[in-house]
């Protein structure tokens, strides 16, 4: 087979589809491997507000896993032909610490909100309190996920990544809607089946990477010393 024929084959729709499926499966396997301790703990817990701290502990590996999957998704969108497993673990090595610095405090606050929501049931205005707590949790989730995207792509301090997340959400309403929509989708999957949500994690992260590309480009243009191009969206200052 000639070089031209091989190039045409690799550029074909079927080839790209197969390659995308292969990458999604590999990233999914790596993602589940990182989250395995939390998944095991979740499997033995009863869904009850009293178990919120344990659910919070189980969720801690999820932050670094999301950061690694975001790194992998960016390279896939950029057309990188590197091994998806190697790319994932490189993303985990680069971003795990920064991701956990953002993720752990957010999880702790969500645990407090969940416990408070459970205790609010007996209060006269319990439904109102629960509504306020749910809205607070939703805003925190949107900001945290956006901050995780920023922290994955750039070497900013934790508090600066959080501030930039708020900044880009305000500057780019489309990104805010995209992040909200992706979280609503994740929540719907989790309510349907936690296992279904975990099985779709790599595809969900790819969607998140797509809806936040414009926001990451904005951060690169305004807060770094060079312009981002489409081939290197998340690399930033790394």
Secondary structure by P-SEA (a helix, b strand, c coil): ccaaaaaaaaacaaaaaaaaaaaaaaaaaaaaaaaaaaaaaaaaccccccaaaaaaaaacaaaaaaaaaaaaaaaaaacccccaaaaaaaaaaacaaaaaaacaaaaaaaaaaaaaaaaaccccaaaaaaaaaaaaaaaaaaaaaaaaaaaacccccaaaaaaaaaaaaaacaaaaaaaaaaaaaaaaaaaacaaaaaaaaaaaaaaaaaaaaaaaaaaaaccccccccccccccccc
